[in-house]
Amino acid sequence: MNSDQKTRANVVERRKSWQAEDLDVFRRLRAFSGPASRQSELPKIEQYAGLADQLRRASKSVCGLIVEGNGRQAASPKEFARYLAMAVGSAEETKLWLRYASDLGYLTREQTEAWREEVSHVIRMLQGLRSSLEGRAGLV
């Protein structure tokens, strides 16, 4: 095995040593999407079921995209970076649905701002992870 093959083998082995659930950003997202999905946390929003459903789906999509991208990264770090970019898009969509929920009076302004700030923090984490991945994989 030449040095290039050893380097590739080491990279693949390191990728196999962790799961998406090990990432701080994943744990933070999962903690957010739990309350966003519980009816008890969204008492009035259930009156407008479509909005509640969109909020739930967008917030859960972010976690799903991280897991799916992580599953593809052993074969292609570029694919993982692409899935992280899609996760950022879903997180931005979550912020939009939160704004609509606030505008319609379904969430308090305080709850909306707290959740939007949490999602903004997650977006920054995702962007940092993507930049780190791209730099290590030579994708930039």
C-alpha positions as CSV (number, residue, x, y, z in Angstrom):
1,M,0.0,0.0,0.0
2,N,1.5,3.4,-1.0
3,S,1.3,6.5,1.1
4,D,-1.7,7.9,-0.8
5,Q,-3.6,4.7,-0.2
6,K,-2.7,4.7,3.5
7,T,-3.8,8.3,3.8
8,R,-7.1,7.6,2.2
9,A,-7.6,4.5,4.4
10,N,-6.8,6.6,7.5
11,V,-9.4,9.2,6.5
12,V,-12.0,6.6,5.8
13,E,-11.3,4.9,9.2
14,R,-11.6,8.3,11.1
15,R,-14.9,8.9,9.4
16,K,-16.2,5.6,10.6
17,S,-15.2,6.3,14.2
18,W,-18.1,8.8,14.8
19,Q,-21.8,9.1,14.1
20,A,-23.9,12.2,13.4
21,E,-25.5,11.9,16.8
22,D,-22.0,12.6,18.3
23,L,-22.0,16.1,16.9
24,D,-22.9,19.0,19.2
25,V,-24.9,20.6,16.4
26,F,-27.0,17.4,16.1
27,R,-27.7,17.2,19.8
28,R,-28.6,20.9,19.9
29,L,-31.0,20.5,16.9
30,R,-32.6,17.4,18.4
31,A,-33.2,19.3,21.7
32,F,-34.8,22.1,19.7
33,S,-37.0,20.0,17.5
34,G,-38.5,18.1,20.4
35,P,-40.3,21.1,21.9
36,A,-41.1,22.4,18.4
37,S,-42.9,19.1,17.8
38,R,-44.9,18.8,21.0
39,Q,-48.4,20.0,21.0
40,S,-48.1,21.2,24.6
41,E,-45.3,23.6,23.5
42,L,-47.5,25.0,20.6
43,P,-50.9,25.5,22.2
44,K,-52.5,27.9,19.7
45,I,-50.5,26.9,16.6
46,E,-52.6,23.7,16.3
47,Q,-55.5,25.9,15.2
48,Y,-53.5,26.3,12.0
49,A,-52.3,22.8,11.4
50,G,-50.5,23.4,8.2
51,L,-48.1,25.9,9.8
52,A,-47.5,23.6,12.7
53,D,-46.7,20.8,10.3
54,Q,-44.3,22.9,8.3
55,L,-42.5,23.9,11.4
56,R,-42.2,20.4,12.6
57,R,-41.0,19.0,9.2
58,A,-38.5,21.8,8.6
59,S,-36.9,21.4,12.1
60,K,-36.7,17.6,11.9
61,S,-35.4,17.8,8.3
62,V,-32.2,19.5,9.6
63,C,-31.3,16.5,11.8
64,G,-32.2,14.1,9.0
65,L,-30.0,15.8,6.5
66,I,-27.0,15.7,8.9
67,V,-27.5,12.0,9.5
68,E,-28.0,11.2,5.8
69,G,-25.0,13.3,4.8
70,N,-22.9,11.6,7.5
71,G,-23.8,8.2,6.1
72,R,-22.5,9.3,2.7
73,Q,-19.3,11.0,3.8
74,A,-17.1,7.8,3.8
75,A,-17.7,7.6,0.0
76,S,-17.7,11.3,-0.6
77,P,-16.9,14.2,1.7
78,K,-18.3,16.5,-1.0
79,E,-21.7,14.8,-0.6
80,F,-21.6,15.4,3.2
81,A,-20.8,19.1,2.6
82,R,-23.7,19.3,0.2
83,Y,-26.1,17.8,2.8
84,L,-24.8,20.3,5.3
85,A,-25.7,23.1,2.9
86,M,-29.2,21.6,2.5
87,A,-29.5,21.4,6.4
88,V,-28.7,25.1,6.6
89,G,-31.5,25.7,4.1
90,S,-33.9,23.7,6.2
91,A,-32.8,25.6,9.3
92,E,-33.5,28.9,7.5
93,E,-36.9,27.6,6.6
94,T,-37.6,26.8,10.2
95,K,-36.8,30.4,11.1
96,L,-39.3,31.5,8.5
97,W,-42.1,29.3,9.9
98,L,-41.3,30.6,13.4
99,R,-41.7,34.2,12.1
100,Y,-45.1,33.3,10.6
101,A,-46.2,31.7,13.8
102,S,-45.3,34.8,15.7
103,D,-46.9,37.2,13.2
104,L,-50.1,35.2,13.5
105,G,-50.0,35.3,17.3
106,Y,-49.5,31.6,17.7
107,L,-46.2,32.0,19.6
108,T,-45.2,34.7,22.0
109,R,-42.6,37.1,20.7
110,E,-40.3,35.9,23.5
111,Q,-40.6,32.2,22.5
112,T,-40.2,33.1,18.9
113,E,-37.0,35.1,19.4
114,A,-35.6,32.4,21.7
115,W,-36.2,29.7,19.2
116,R,-35.0,31.8,16.2
117,E,-31.8,32.6,18.1
118,E,-31.3,28.9,18.8
119,V,-31.8,28.1,15.1
120,S,-29.4,30.9,14.1
121,H,-26.8,29.4,16.5
122,V,-27.3,26.0,14.9
123,I,-26.9,27.5,11.4
124,R,-23.6,29.0,12.4
125,M,-22.5,25.6,13.8
126,L,-23.5,23.9,10.5
127,Q,-21.7,26.5,8.4
128,G,-18.5,26.0,10.6
129,L,-18.8,22.2,10.2
130,R,-19.2,22.6,6.5
131,S,-16.2,24.9,6.2
132,S,-14.1,22.6,8.3
133,L,-15.1,19.6,6.2
134,E,-14.4,21.4,2.9
135,G,-11.0,22.6,4.2
136,R,-10.0,19.1,5.3
137,A,-11.2,17.5,2.1
138,G,-9.7,20.2,-0.1
139,L,-13.1,21.1,-1.5
140,V,-12.7,24.9,-1.3
